[in-house]
């Protein structure tokens, strides 16, 4: 049930933008250098359906849901959730590397429209690209609310797991100056996520708490490895249990 909306936090972001814009060309240069140095691994679970049951979990997301960096489909979040929470379960996974929140519905419209039944639960793994692409927090808030409204209207999930934005400021591939600005951008977006989660008692949002050592990352030092995806899935399911949703 939607509660009263909370205030917007647009003004402090102008100060961040004022600091950001003079160095933005240099940040873009550094980001492009990272891409050339660490090529992106292929996706392993963009469109994946596991199991066949009336009980359904829907996963929507970017590279995290797409399994970029995983060894194979069995090393993805979708498969880990299925093998842990199943077998009386169907997991429908829709993931696309690089998308922002506002692009989720247009990207997956055909697949979403093909799902005829309600879903018991929804996992949302989005926000990292809004961090990388510097989406203003007010735009991010509006896009996330639109996404939630459409999903709620179409599927009426009993719960929604709104995954935290990964701590991009500690990704090994990024140089210090990128980490510094990404840390601030992430903070602005996470504030909006926390506020949105406070509007609906079905939404579970938790600050991510994982040991992000070398084994967590794939060869590009940005995306998780199969081990990393298992850790994310386990943390997500544990969060739902802590919130008494499953």
N, C-alpha and C positions, 0 to 999 in steps of 0.2 A: 504494500500500500504506500503510495506516494505521500510524503510528509511535506511540510511547508518548505519551499526552496530557501537556500541560504544566499547570502550576499556574494557578489562577484568580486574578484581580486585583480581587476585590470590595472589599476594605477601603478603598483610596484613594478609591473612588467615593463612599463615605459622606461623606467630607470635602467632595467636590464638591456632593453633595446638600445638605449643611448650609449651604453658601454659596448654593446655588441657590434653595432653597425660599422664603426671605424676599422675593426679588425676582421670583418666578415670575409672579405676577399682572401685574406691569409688563411682563415679557417677552412674555406672551401678548397684552397690549394692543399692544405694538410689532409683534409678528408679524401680528396682525390688520390693523393699519394698513398694513403692507407689502402684504398681500393686496389691500386695497382700492385702494391706489395703483398697484400693478402687477398687473393681471388676468392670470391664467394663460392662455397661448396654447393652442389646441387640439392634441390629439395627432394624429400623422400616420402612426404605424406600430404601433398596438396589437397587431393580429393580421396578420402579414405573412409570406407564404411566397414565396421567390424561388428559381427554378430547379427542376430535377427531376433528382436524381442519387442514387445509393446513398451517396455521401459527404455527410454532413449535419452542419451546425453548428446548435446550438440556442442561442438568446439568451433569457434570462429577466431581467426587470428592472422597474423603476418608470418614472418619466418619461423617463429616459435611453433606455431601450429603446422606450418609447412614442412617442418623437420629438416630445415637447412642445417647441415653439419652432422646429422645422424648417419650412422653406418648403413642402415637399411630401414625399411618401414617398422621393423620390430623394435628399433631403437628410438622411436618417436613418442611424444606425449600421448597421442591417441592410443597407441598400442599399450603403453604402460597403464593408462587409465582403464582400458578394457580388461587387461589381464589381472588387474588388482581389484576392480569393482565388479567384474563379471562373475560368472559367464551369462547370467540371466540379464543381459543388457545389450543394447545396440549403441555403438558410438559412431556418430557421423562427424567427420572432421573436414573442415573447409579452411585451408590456409593458403596464403599467397605472399611471397616475399616482397617486401618494399611498400606494402599498402599502409595508408593512414586510416584513422577511424572513419573519416568521412567517405572513404572509398570502399568500405567493407560491403555495404549493401549493393552498390552497383557491380562490384566484382563478383559477388556470389548470388546475384538475384536469381539466375536460372536454377541453381542448385537448391536455394532456399524455397523457391516456389514449387519444387518437385517433392518437398517433404509435406505429406498430407496430414500427419498426426501432430498432436501436441508433443512437447518434449518435457521430460521430468526435470532436467537441469541444463544450464548453459554455462560454458566456460568461454571467457573473452580474454584472448591474449593479443592485445593491441596497445599501441602507445609509444613503442620504441621509435618508430619512424616519424611520429609527430615530434618526438624529441630531437631526432637527427635533423629533421627538416624545419625545425623551429616554428611549429604551429603555435600561434598565440593562444594563451590559456582560455580566453573567452570563446574563441572559435572551436577549440578542443572540447570545451564543455557542451556547446550547442550540438556538435557532431555526435558526441557520446550519448547525450540525451535523446537525439533523434534515433540513433541506432537502438537504444534500449526500448524506446516507445514502439518501434516497428517490430522488434523481436517479441516484446510482450504481447502485442496485439495479435501477432501471427501464431505464436507457439505457447503462450501462457506458462512459462516455466515455473516450477515450484521454488527454484532458487537460481541465483546467478552468481558465478564466481568471477569477479572482476580482478584479474591478475595484476599484480603490481608491475610497473615498468621496470625492466631489468636495470640494475645499477650500472648504467653505461659509463659512468665516470671512473670505473675501475677496470674496464675492458683492457686487456694487455696490449691490443693492437693500437690503441689510441695514444698520441703524444700528450704531454701534460696540458698544453694550452686547450686542446679539444676537450679533455676530461673536465677542465675547470668550467667551461661554458656549458657543457652538457649536464653537469651536475646541477647548475642553476636552472636550466631549462626543465630538467626532470622534476625538480622541486616544485616549480609552478604547475606543471601538469598533474603531479600527484596530489596537490592540494585540491584541484578540481575533482579528481577521482574520489578522494575522501568525502568531499561535500556531496557528490552525487550518491555515493554509497549510503550517506546518512539520510537520504530522501526515501529510501525504499528498504524495508526490513528484510526483503528477500536477498538483497545484494550482500555478498561477503567480499570484503577487501581487507587484506592484511599486508603489512610491510614484509617484503621478501627477506627471509633469513636463511641463507644457504652458504655453505663453505665453497667459495668460488676460487678453488685452487686450479692448478694447471689441468687436472683431469676433467674439470667441468667444461672446458672449452674445446672446440674442434680445431682443425689446423689453421683456420683463419683468425683465431684468437679473438673472435667476436661472437660467433654463434656457439651454442652449446654442442657438446658431444652427445653420444647416446647416453653416457653416464649422466651428463648434465640434464638431459631431458627427463630421465628417470627421476632425478632429484626434484625437478620442478613439478612433475606429476604427483609425486609422493607428498610434497609440501602442499600442493593444492587440495588433494584429497583429505589430508590431515586438517587443513583449515576448514573444510566443510564439516568435518566431524567435530572440530572444536566449536563450530557455530551451530551444531545440532541440526544440520541440514540433511545429512545422510547417516 
